[in-house]
Amino acid sequence: MNAQWNWVAVVQMLTYGLDYKGNVCGDRHAGLRELELRYWLNPNQVYQSGLKGSQFKLANARSICLLDCPIPAEDSLNWVCDYPEGEIRLSMDDWIDRNYDYFEFLTPEMRNSSLQLQGPCYPVVFPSVNVYWSCQFIARASNMSLKHWQQMGGVTINEDLLIDKSIHRTINSRSAVLKRYMADIGKSWPVLIVCGGLLPLFLSVIWLLMIRHFVVAMPWITVALFNVLIISVTMFCYIKVGWIGNDAISPIIGAHDPYYHVYGREINHLRAVTILMTFVMIVAILTSIAIIRRIIMATSVLKVAAKIVGEVQALMIFPIIPYIMLAIFYMFWISAALHLFSSGQIIQNNCNSNCCAYDLGLKRVNCDHCCGYRIRYTPHIAVAIFFHLFGCYWATQFFIAASSTVIAGSVASYYWARGETSPEIPLLPVVSSMKRLVRYSLGSVALGSLIVSFVESVRFILESIRRKMKVFGTTPDSWYGKAAFYSSQGILRCIEWTVKSVNRNAYIMIAITGKSFCRASSIATELIINNILRIGRVNVIGDVILFLGKLCVSLSSAVFAFLMLDTHKYRSAHNKISSPLFPVLVCWFLGYVVASLFFAVVEMSIDTIILSFCQDSEEHQGTAQYAPPLLMETLNDQNEMQRLTQ
């Protein structure tokens, strides 16, 4: 029960705002259960915070937590008063039942203070709407409410559009959007489990079974399905940005005037992704048409892996082990990430502005310690978040590398025993390969995955610096500066691709020879250089189909995530998400990782059998002595064999 409540508290911290006492809206420990909407009481403070050059910030404006956004009365003046305390003998339930209004119980001093917009009661002059759990003012004041306010002798209330823009700017700040994205992950955890875990597991197993029994048709099915899925994802993006139909995402929660529109930063992000997906879709379709003739060549390559998987059947089941380990790791990692993003300390601001308000406890207008509250994130939290992200990428690469090494060891045992059921093949090659990994090769696998993670992190940091320099207009002006500036990104991408490629082959040589990572990398690199045409053609043809297969699984996860997030549960009330973008991207990433674990069976089988064939040829003057009959049977055509070995 405590764990469940901690999870709810984390989501509340990321979703809801703070009141004038520093409490998180919706916090039941503060007596604010179901009071989840933040409402700014003083409209003049909201206006002042929107003035250019103003020292007064909206974070210091007096805010309160309500059940719903108040609206002006048609024939009178509504009030929203502070939480009842002191001389106000009302319970919180009675205060809510009275629509937050106890103006009639105020003393003359309190009434005079309220007419000066210093509380404890404040007039409801502007209509407001629930935008991401904050009451967004609509800069159209009620004439009837203003008339009653003026007749009572209230101070002048500014009616400028700045009242609308000031709140809108705060709600759409980068930090607020990032918190909402993280809260979306917390709210949509069932979608992540189904579409990011269970669905890719099922689809990956189905794909392996089909590649085992329908190897000739699978390349064609994979290419066709990839095109259908990428078009489907793009169409969903078009629907959610409103370019097709009328189902665009809206930041407004609950019923509202259909003629009132509020645009959030989330829809701009979704538009950018939609444009990118349109470009990717066009390129993917054209590329699919261009590689039709190559698909026939891919079929013969996949036959090798299909027959190996059929012989070493434990390979079909093995990826479930790293899958379970990764699933447990991701559950803890996501939980820790949400806690990190919500681990800021609530402190009161230091402001020199006029924020005087009536204090029911002190029974007077208080101008000391009347500033608002904010959540402060220390630099240590920022560093912790960075290392948390780095650790996630490293752990993901480590599990994939360990899985690949086990598969490579199993396939190598099959190859060097001439592909026959002989005493030289361990009874359970996968179990034997796992034992060798744990006993001898864990350090090498960890080192290889660390190198990949480090290179990727450096590239990410440089890309972030490049974007910031572009935003602030500080990019190099000279031709040489620009050339060095942009070429560094391409060089880093090439280094990253090379490291990943060498690492994968190094894992194979670790499994075959039992050497350390550096020595295995050297052997793998030498084999690749000496047999570049043997490995190159097979890898390029086979890897393209396998990569498309991974994308099919991950895009299927994205499509089903869109469908689940489009249900009523995630479009209304407490579970409403700000945008489907982030949960869909997480499901796509998880789907790709799960697919990589299972598709590594085919991928590493091809690479291992070919590298073993090349090493066998190197050791026996160009003639492979241990090539199993299975491999020779698959490649019995002399022309195909000649094409493979030249």
N, C-alpha and C positions, 0 to 999 in steps of 0.2 A: 504493500500500500504506500509506504514511504517512497519507494522507487518511482511508482506511478505519479505521485504528487510532485516529486522533484522534476520529472519530465514535463508535467503541466506547468510548473513554475518557470522552467527554462523557456518554454514557448511563450508564456505570458510576458516574460522580460523582453523577449525579442519582438513581440507583437504590439503590446499596449504601452501607453504613455504613463507619465508620472503626474500626480496631483500636487497641490500647493503644500502638502505635508511631506512630500518625498516618497509616497507610497505608489506601488505599481497598481494600475487599475486592474480590477478583477482579483486582487490578492485577498483571499478569504481570511488570512491571519490579521489583516488590517481592517476587517469588517466591510470589505468592498466586493464581496461575492456577487457576481452578475453585474456589477457596476464597471463596465469594461470600456466605455467610451470617454475619451478625454475631450473636455469642453472648456474653452477659454472664456472666462466670465466677463472680463472688462474689454469691450470693443475698442476703446481708445488706446489701451495698451497694445492690442493687436495692430492697430493703425500705426502707432508710433514705431513699432518694431519693423514696419515695412518701409519707413522713410529712409531715403538714401543718406548714408553717413550717420545714421542714428546710433547712439551707444546702447540703446535699449534693445535687448534681444527677446525674441518670442519665448525663449526658454525661461525668461524671468516673468513673463505674464502669468497672472493668476489662473490656474487651471484646476478643474475638478473632475471627478469620475462620475458618470451618469449611466443610467440604464438605456436611454435613447437620447437622440439629439432634440433639444427643445425647439419649438416653432412659435412665432408670435401669435397672440390671440387676435381674433377678427374684430372684437368690439371692446377690448380692454387691454390691460398691460400685464403680461406674465412676468414672473420673477424666477430666477434661479439663485438660491441662497447657499451659503457655506454649509458644511456638515453641522448638524445640530449639536451644540454643546453649551456649557455654561448656563446662562439664564434661559436658553431655549430648551424647554422640557419636552422634547420630542425624541422618539426612537428613530433609528434609521429607516425602519419599515414605514413608520408614519410619514417621515420626510419624503420617501419615495412615493407613497400613496397620494401625497399632496402635490405631486409634480415638482418637488424640490422647493416649494414656496411656503415660507412662514412670515412673509412681510407684515401681515396683520398683527403678529405677536411682538414686533419690534418696539423698543422704547423710542421716544422722540429723538434721542441722540443717535441711535442706530439708524433711524429713518433718514435723518439729515446726512449721516455718513454715506448711506446707500445712494442718496441723490447726488452725492459728489463722486460716485463711482468708486467708493472705497469700501463697499460692503457693509454688513455681511450679505446683503441681497443685491443682485444686479439685474437690470432689465433685459428682457429678451426682445430685441429690436430687429435683429437680422435672422432670417431663416437659415438653417444649417442642415447639412446632409452628412451621413456617415461615410467617410472616405478613409479606408484602412484604419478603422477604430479611432478616428479623430473627427470631431465635428467641424467640417469645412464650412466657413461662413459663405453665404451667397450675398454679394454686395448689392442687394436690393432691399433696403430697409422698409419695414411696414409703416405706412403713413399713419395708420390708426394708433399703433404703438408709440410712434414718435410724438404724436399729438398728445396722448395721455402723459407721456414723459415730460414734455414741455409744460403742460398744465400743472404738473406737480412741482415744477421748479428745478428739474434736473439739469445738470451741466450739458453743454453742447456735445453731441456725439458725432464724430466724423463719419461720413458716408462714402468715402472714396473707395475705388477698386483695390487700393492697397490692402484693405482688410481681407479680401479674397486672396490676393497674390502672396501675402506674407505667410499665411497658413499653408498655401499650396507649395511654396518654396521649401518650407520646413518638412512637409510630408514627403517631398520628392528629393530630399537631400541624398547624397550617395550613401551615407551611413545608414539612413532609414531604409533605403531600398535594399541594401545588403542584409540588414536585419530581417526584413520581410522575406527575402529569398531563403535565409536560413530557417525562418519560422515555417516556410512552405515545406521544407524537408521534414520538420517535426510533425506537421499536420498530415502529410501524405505518406507516412511510414508504411501503411498497408500497401500502397501502390509500389513502393520501393521493394517490398518483400515479394510481391507477386510478379511485377514486371521487370525488376532488376535482379531477382534471384531464382524464383521457381520457373518462370516462363523461359528464360534463356537456357536453363538446365534441361528442360524438356525438349526444346528445339534443337539444342546441340546434340543430344542423344539421338534424336530422330535423324539429324543430318548424318551422323556417323553410321547409323544403321543403313541409311539409303546409299551412302558412298560404298558400303560393304556389298550391297546386293544390286544396286542400280548404277554402277560406276560410269557406264557409258552415257546415261542420260543426265547425270548430276551436274556436269558443267553447264549444259543448256538450261536446266531447271534453275540453277543458281543465278545465272545472268538474267534470265527472265524475271525471276522473283525479286532480284535486286532492283531492277527498273520499276517494277510495280510498287515496291515499298518506298523507294525514294520519292516517287511521285505522290504517294499517299501522305507521307510526312510533310511534303511541301504544301499539299492542299490543306492539311490541317493547320499549318502556319498561316496560310492565306485566310482561312476561316476565322482564326483567333485574332487576327489584326483587323478584321472587318472588310477585307478586300473582296471576299466572297460571302454573300449572305449578310445577316444582321446579328451574328453571334460573337462579336468582338469582346475581348475581356474588358471589364469595367472596374475601376477602383472603388465604385460606390457599393456599399453593402446594404442590403435590404431594399424595401420599396422606396421609390423616389420619383420625382417628376421626370417623365421620359424626355422632356425637352431640355433638361439640364444635363450637360456633359462635363465630365472632369477627365483630363488626360494625365496619366501617370508616366513616370520614366520607364516603367515596365513595358508598356506597349511600344515605346521607341526601341527598346532592346529587342523585342519580338519582331518588329519591322526589319531591323538590321539582319536578324537571323533569317527571316523570310527571303530577303533579297539574296543573301548568301546561299540559301538552299536552292533558290531558283537557278543561280549560276551553276551550282554543283550538279543539279538535276540535268541541265542541258549538256554539261560536259560528260556526265555519266552515260547518258543515252547515246551521245555521239561516239564515245569510247567503246561502248558495248557493240555498236554496229561495226566499228573498226576491227575488233578482235574476234569476229565470228569465225574467220578462217583458222585462227590459232586455237580455237576450242577443241578441235579434233586432236591437235597435238597434246593438249592438256589431258585428254582422256587416257592416252597411253601412259602418261606419267602417274596419274592417280591409280591406275591398275596396280602398280607396284605397292603403294601404300595399302590399298584395299586388301590385297592378298596377305600382306604381312599382318594387318589387323585381324584377318580371319584366322591366321595361324596362332598368333599370340593374343588370344581372346581376352586375357586379363587387362589389356590396354584399353578396352572399351569401358571397364569399370573404374580403372585407376583414377581418372580425373575427378571423380566424386570426392576423393580424399582431400586434395588441395582445395576443392570447391567448398567443402564444409569448413576447412580451416580459414579460408578467406571470408566466408560468410560470418563466422564468429568474430573475426578481426574487424570487419567492416561495421558490425553492430556496435562493438565497443568504440570504434573510431568515430562513428557518426555521433554517438552519445557524448563522447568527450569533446568533439568539435562544437556541438550545440552548447555545452557547458562553458567552453572557452569563449564563445561569442557572447555569452550572457553573463560572464564573470566580472563585469565591471562593477565598480563601487559607486553607490548612489551618494552624491555629495551635494551640498548647497552651493550655488554660484555666489561669487563675490561681485556684486554689481553696485555701481554708484548712482543708479537711476532711481527715479521716484516710483517706488512700488508700494507705497503705504496702503494698508488694508486694516479693517477692523478685526481685532482679535477677540473672539467671544470669551476666551479664557481670561484675558487680561482686562476685559471690559473697556477697551479704548482702542483708538487708532494706533497701530504699531508701524513704525517706519524702520525698525531694526530687524535684521534677519528676515526680511520679507521677500528675498530673491527666490527664484525658482530653483529646481533641482535638475541634475543631469547625471548621466552614467559616465563615469570616468574610466577609461581604459589606459592602464599604464603601459609604458614601452615594453615591459616584460611580457605582457599578454600578447602584444604584436609579434614579438620574437617567438613566443610559444606557439602561436598560430602558424607562423612560417615553418617551424620545425615539425609541427604536427602534420602539415601538408607534405613536407619533404618525407617524413616517416611513412606516410600513407603510400606515396609513390614508390619509395624504396621497398617497403614490404610487399607491395603488389608485384614489382619486378622480381623480388626474391622468390615468391611463391611460384610465379610463372617459370622462372629459371630452374628452380628445383624440380618442378614437374617435368620440364623439358629434358633435364638431365636424366631423370628416372626413365623416361620414355626412350631416350637415346641409348641408355644402357641395356634396356630390354631388346631393342631392335638390333643392337650390336651383337648381343649374345646369339640372336637368331642368325645373323649374317655369318659370323665367324665359326658357326657350327654347320656351315654349308646349307642352312635353311632346312635341315632335316630334324626329325625327332630323334635325337641321339643323346647319349649320356652327357655329352659336352654342353648341351643346353640345360640350364637349371630347370628343375621341375616347375618352379614358379619364377620366371625371369623378372617379373615386376617386383616381387618381394625381394629377390636378391639384389636388384638394382637399387631399391630403396635402402637396403642395408649398407651397400657400398657408399651411397650418397651420405647417409648419416655418419658413417664411420670415417670416411676419407675426404669427402668433397664439399662439405657444407661451407667451409671457409672460402673456397674458390668461388662457389656460387654467390655467396654474400658479397665478395669483392667485385665480381662482374656486375651484379645488380647495382651496387653502390656507384660504380663508374658511370653506368647509364643514367642513374638518378642525378648524379653530380653534374654531368654534361647538360642534361635537360634543365636542371635548376639554373645553371649559368645562362643558358639561352633564354630562359624565362625572365631572369632579372634584366638582362640586356635589352630584351624586347620591351619590358616595362619602362626602362630608362628611355628607350627610343620614343615610345609613345608620349611620355611626359615632355621630352624635349620638343616633340612635334607640336604638342598642345601649347607650350609656352613660346613657341617660335624660336627656339635656340638651336636648331639644326645647323650643321656647318654650311657656310656660304660658298666656300671654294669648291672647285670641281674635284680636287683630290680628297678634300674632307668628306664630301658627299659619297664619293666612290668607296672610301674606306668605311664610312658609316654604314652603307647599305650592304657592301660585300661581306662585312663581318657576320651579318645575319645568315647569308648563304653559306659561308664557310662553316659556321656553327651547325647548321642543319646537315651539311655533308659529314661533319665529324660525328654528329649524333647518329646518322644513318649507318656510317661505317662502324662505329663502336657497337651498335646493336647487331649488325650483321656478323662482325668478328666474334662478339660474345656468344651468339647462338651457335656458331661453329666451334667455338672454344668449349662450350658445354658438351658438345658431341665428342670432342677429343678427350675431354676429362672422363667421360663415360667409357670411352674405348681404351684409353691408355692409362688412366688413373693419375696423370700428371697434374701438377699445380696449375693454377689459372694462367699465369704468365707463360709457362712452358707450353701448355695446351694451346694458348692463343698463337704462339709462334709456330707450332706445328700446323695449326689450322690455316694460318695465313700463307704458309709455304705451300700447302696442298692446294689452296684456292688459286694462288698465282700460277702454279704448275699445271693446273687442270681447270683454268678459268672457263673454257668453253664447255667442259663437261658439266660443271656445276651451274654455270650461268644460264644456259638454256632451260635446264630443268627447273631451277629456282624461279626464273622469271615467269615461265608458263604456269607452273604449279602454284606459286605464291599469289599470282593474280586471282586465280579461282578461289583459293583459300581465303584471301583477303575479302573478296566479294561475299564468301560464305559467312565470315565473321560479321560483315556489315549487314547481311540479311538477318542474322539473329539479333543484332543490336537495334536495327531499324524496326524489327518486329516488336521489340520491347518498347521502343519509342511510340509506335502506333497504338499499342494496347495501353500505354501510359496516358496518351492523349484521350483515349476512349474512357478510361476510368476516371480521369480528372474532369471529364465533361459531364459527369453525373451530378445530380442535385446535391449530394453530400459535400462536394468540394466547390460548390458555386454559391453557397448561402450559409448564413449563420456563422458559428464559431470556426468551422473547418474550411471556410472560404479561403482559397489561396490567392495571392496577389497576381500570380502568373503561372501558367503551366510550364514555362520555359525551363526553370531550374530543376524541378522534379523530373521532367522528361530528359534533360541532359544527363542527370545522375543515372536514370534508368538506362539510357543509351550507353553510358560509360560502364556501368555494372554488367550490362548485357555483353559488351565487347570483351570485358575481362573474362567472364564466364566462358564465352565462345573461344577465347584464346586458349583457355585451359584444355578444352575438349578438342579443338582443332589442332592443337599441338601434337596430338596423336598422329594425325596424317602428315602434318608439316614436318615434324621431327623424324617420322619414318622415312619420308622421301630424302631429307637431308642426310640422315644417318646412313642409309643404305648406299647413297651416292658417295659420301665421304669415305665410307668403309671400302667401297669399290675402288675409289681412287688410291687410297692408302695401300690396298691389296695390290693394285697395279704397280705402285711405286716400289713396293718391297720385292716384287717378282718380275722386274724388268719389263713392265708394261702389260703383263698378262695376269689377270686376276685369277688366283688359285682357289679362293674360298667363295667365289660367287655362287650362291645357292641355285639349285635347279629352278626354284621358283622365280628368281630374277631372270635367269636365262630363258625360261619359258615365256615370261611376259615380254621380254625383248628379244625374241628369237629371230625376228626379221633382221637380216644382216645389214640392210640399209639403215634401219633404225639404230642398230648397235653402233654402226660406224658414225652416224650423226651424233650419237650421244658421247662417243669417246674422242671425237676430233674437235 
